[in-house]
Amino acid sequence: MIEILRNHITKRLGNDLDNLDKVLSTFTHIKTKRNEQLLQQGETCNYVYFIVQGCLQVYVHDKDFNETTRDIVIEDNWCSELQSFGSGNPATENIRTVEPCELFAIDRQNFQHMMETVPQFDNVYKQILEASYANSVYRINTFVSLTALERIKWLMEYRPTLMTRLSSKLIASYLGINKDVFSRLKAQL
């Protein structure tokens, strides 16, 4: 499993692989079951996760405890609540497993140490942050301008595997659509 993380980091570093084994040794391998809560709103986020296998949901609850999904993160990607992780303040989001997962986690202390002592790790982190930010902004801007039906079509075109991996309720939450509306519109396609 560690080879998957090694390959992921190597793709971002090219030939600048000094200290790669040192970096990899700071990660902990975690196996989870479906619906395990990795982070609860109000807790401090202590980990950044690399997803080897499985799917994570990043979501929030409103005052009425309605759930809204900010992101669905699948294999070969990173997931965390970065504001809490960086600041040590309470998390404003939740993270849970949607499927059984194989993850590699790095805690805040090891993460900070790698940032300070391994220049390549800092470069990988910046690339991850930039990609995450660009993805979030793109998705928000795209969804604001699309109708509910257009959002479903967008998902079918750009993230088709989610349609078969996730429940209708979770897809509707991700798309910002009522579950019943999602089911009705999906039937029209």
N, C-alpha and C positions, 0 to 999 in steps of 0.2 A: 504493500500500500504506500509506503513512503516514496516509492519510485514515481508515483503519480504526482506527488507534491514536488519531488526533485525535478521532474520534467516540466512542470508548470513554471517553477522559478527559473529554470534554465532557459526556457523560451523567452523570458523577459530580460535575462542577463546577457545572453549571447555567450561570448567566450570569457567573460569576467566572472569566473566561478570560484575565486578565492573565498575561503570561509564557508562554502556551501554546506559542508558536513557539520560545521559548528552551528549554522542556522537551523538545519534540519533537526539537530539534537535537542533543540529547545521546544519542539512541538510534542504534544501528547496525543496519542491515537485514542479516539473515543468511538465506541459503537453505541448507537441509541436505538430505541424502539420508536414506533410511530406515536405521534402526539406527546413526545417528551418536551417539557418546558425547559429551554436553555436559559431564558432570561425573562424576568417578570418586570413590568413597569414598576418603578420605585426602587428596584435593586440597583446596585452598581454593576455595570458590565465589566467583567474581568477578563474576557477572552475575545480573540478574533479567531474565527473558524474558517478553515479551508474545507470545502465539501468534496470528498472523494467519490461518495456515492450517496444518493438520496436527495432530499428537497427540504428547504427550510422556508418558513413563512415569517415575515417581519410585519407586525401589525400593532394597532392601537385600539383602545376602547374609548368610546366617548362617555359622557356623564351618565348615560342610560345603559352603559355596558354593551352597546352595539359595537361590533368588530369591523374595522376597516383595514384591509391589507395594503401595506405600502409596497411590499415587494415579495416575490417568490424567487428564491435563489436555488439554483441547481448545480450539478456537478461542475468541477473545474472553475469554481468561483469562490469568493470570500464573502463572509457575512459577519457583521457585528453591529452594535449600536455605538457608532464611533464617537458621538458627543460624550456619552457617559464613559466609554472606554478611555478617551483621551483626558477627560477632566476629573474623573472619579466621582462626578455628580450622579444622582439617581437617573436611571434610564427612563426615557419617555415612551419607549417602544417595548414590545414583547418579541421574543424569538422562540419558535417551537418547530419541532420536526413534523413534517407532513407524512413522511415515509420513514422506515428504518434507515438510519444514516451511518456512514463511516466518515468521520471527521478527523482533522488534525487541528488542535487548538494550541494557541500560544497565549500565555497569560501576560498581563500588563508589565510585570517586572522584567521578564525575559524579552518582551517586545521592545521596551525602552532600552535595555542593554544592547540588543541587536542594532537598534537605530543609532546608538552612540558609538558602537565599536565596529560595525560592518557597513561600510559605505554602500555596498551593493544592495543590502537589505533596505536601506533608505530609498534607493532608486525603485525597487520593486514596490514598496509601499506607496510611493508617489504615483506610480502607474496604476495601482489598484484604486487609489483614491480618485484619480482623474477619470478612470473608466466608470466607477460607481457614480460619481457626480454627473457625468455626461449621460449615463443611462437613466438616472432619476429625472434629470431635467427634460430629456427627450420624451420620456414616458408621460410626465406631467403635462408638458406642452402639447403633446399629441392627444392625450385623452381629453384635455379641456376643449379642444376644437372638434372632437368627434361625437357623433350620436352614439347611442347604446349599440345599435346594430353595427356601426362602423368600428367600434371598439372590439366587438366579437370577431369581425373580419380581420382586424389588425392582429389580434392574438392568433388567429388561425394561420395568418401569413408569417408573422415574425417569431412566434413562440408556439408552434403547433404541438409540440410534445406535451405542453401543459394541458391541452384539451383532453388527452387520454390519461394523464397521470393524476389529475386533481378532481375533486368533487365539484359539482355545479355550484354549490354554496361558496366554495373557496374561490372559484373562477369569478363568480359574480362580485365577490368582495374585492378581488384584485382589479376588476374592471370598473368598480364603482357603480354597479348596477344592482337593482333589487333581484333577488334570486328567482322570483316568479317571472319577472320581465326577461331575465336571461334565458330561462327555460323556453318561454314563448318565442323569443326571437331566434334562439338556436334552432328550434323546430322549423322555422321558416327557411333556413339555409339549405 
